[in-house]
Amino acid sequence: MDFFKEMRFGRLEWMILAAVFLGSLAAAAGLGVFRQPAAPLATGTPPPTGPVLATLPPTFTPPATPTAPPQAVAGQPATATPPAPLAPEPTATWFYAAPLTLDFAPTPVLPAAAPFPDSCDGPGRMNIVVAGLDGFSNDYARPARTDTVLLVGVNFAGKNAQILSLPRDLWVSLPNSLPVTEARLNSAYHYGEYYGVAGGGPAELKATLEAAFGLRIDRYAIVSFLAFEQAIDAIGGIEIDIPEPIHDPSYPRRSVPNDTIAIDFPAGRVQMDGGTALIYARIRHDSSDFQRMRRQQQVLFAIRDRLLRPETRPHLPALVQILYSSVRTDLTFEDIALLGCLGPQIERANIQARVVDAAMVEARTLADGAQVLVPKLDNLLPLLQAFNAGE
């Protein structure tokens, strides 16, 4: 805390720091299966402490992008809009949808969380859903997956925070009377944009989480792969301690369609630029999604550590410029000011990071062979209650 007393940040600087932290937090959530990493990582000799890359044969063919629904044009006769399809064709983000097949438990009733804060000193709680949008485009109106979803809760009176990672393959009911009534959690954003839900993908994602888990979602922050890479580079990269070597024999390349490369991360402390950090967060073939969610949380804390270093302060204006042009969020300036005031007062030990793990879900194979995860609310409820209470 002496560090922050000596720096004498003003109100605007705290707002900037909060925007940077939330934007970077959201960016680290970005994952994907059918996208390719940055081209520079696939050529040349990698640094001694970075990942080792090698080209491998192709492993998949991406699906085609569907034709967009017809749009009204000013000055031309209106045409009848065809009825929405019951099962739309897969898009380039490659989602899965099926007719109603499973019985869902009712929305759990949790003790009421603290009201939304109006003071840095509390009381109050702010729950933010942070999601990474699949792909290297900052067009947030496109129907796309959110392959990683994080819930971030901040308690203003207790000066603590909670991070809860949710598996992307959770099979959930979709609200708002959509033609598709249930799907994987990572496609809720897609359907919100595809079917024109009021508020778009973020609104559908928030409503889905509230209906499935009984949590109040106050705000959202959505970030693309591209924004994540740019943000990490703007703060000079991050450092991560990797406990064990990681190997992925078939990581999809960004520069060469339908091609893959081998990725190897050595054990030890590794300096990562934006492209390398994105690979570390997305890599999955070496382990389960549960392990990957823990790696994503590791990235979040590495970003936090970097932001709090004195030498990062001169880079904040460039980072803020990237975030304001690249992040989709409904956080207001007042919200950012509150978070900026509280953030430096939350010690690392007072940030609880948890994962919805294999004991809290049931692996299920649907009639057509799709493998999904169904929440086991009896096992999941204590975790939801702890998150909601800020414990």
Buried (B, 14 or more C-beta within 10 A) or exposed (E): EEEEEEEEBEEEBBBBBBBBBBBBBBBBBBBBBBBBBBEEBBEEEBEEBBBBBEEBEEEEEBBEEBEEEEEEEEEEEEEEEEEEEEEBEBBBBBBBBBEEBEEBBEBBEBEEBBEBBEEBEBEBBBBBBBBBBBBBEBEBEBBBBBBBBBBBBBBBBBBBBBBBBBBBBBBBBBBBEBBBBBBBBBBBBBBBBBBEBEBBBBBBBBBBBBBBBBBBBBBBBBBBBBBBBBBBBBBBBBEBEBEEEBBBBBBBBBBBEEBBBBBBBBEEEBBBBBBBBBBBBBBBBBBEBBBBBBBBBBBBBBBBBBBBEEEBBEBBEBBBEBBEEBBBBBBEEEBBBBBBBBBBBBEEEEBBBBBBBBEBBEEBEEEEEBEBBBBBBEBBBEBBBBBBBBE
